[in-house]
Amino acid sequence: MKFEPTLGHDDAAAAVDAIRAELVARGRTAVVAVADSHGELMALRRLAGAPASSVAVASAKARTAAP
């Protein structure tokens, strides 16, 4: 059986927090989405000023980035 590392909730939250910090430092806004290796959404954060329509785009990008 092949072992595949998995992404936990804490890992996803840490990634979102790190990306948020960098966006804030650059004065930017975005929607950040993190998915696991199956494309299932693990974390999502919409920063102030990011368009609501970007939620669907970020979710789709995270899902399609899964192997």
N, C-alpha and C positions, 0 to 999 in steps of 0.2 A: 504494500500500500504506500502510495506517495504522500509524504508529509508536506502540507502547505501552511506556511505561517499565516496566522490570522491577525486581524486588526481588532483591538479591543476598544471599548468606549473611551477609556482614559487616553489611549493613543490618538484616537480621532479628535478628542477634545483638546489635547496638547497641540496637535497640528493646526487646528482652527485658531487656537490662542496665539500661536507663533505667527501665523499668517496675518491675523488681525493686528498684532503689534507692529509688524512690518508695514502694513497698509497705513496705519495711523502715523507712523514715523515719516512716511512719504506723503502724507496728506491726501491719501486716496480713499476711495470707498469701493466696496464690492460685495458680492454674495459669495461666501465660501462654503463649498460642499465637499464632504469626504465620504467615499464609498469603500466598502470592503472588496475583497477579490471576486466576489460574485456580483458586484454592481449594486448591492443593497446600500442605501443611504445610512451612514453612521452618525453624521453630524452635519448641521447646516446653520450658518449664521449670516444674517443680513445686516450689514453695517448701516448706520444712519446715513441717509442720503442715497443709498443704492436703490435703483428702481425695483418695484415689486415684480415686474416682469422678468427680472434677472434670476429670480428664485428658480423658475422652471428651467432656464438655460443652464444654470450652475448644476442643478440636480442631474440634468441629462448629460452634461459633460463628465460629471463624476461617474455616472453609470457606464458610459461608453469607454472611459479610461481603464476600466477593469479588464484584466487579461481574458 
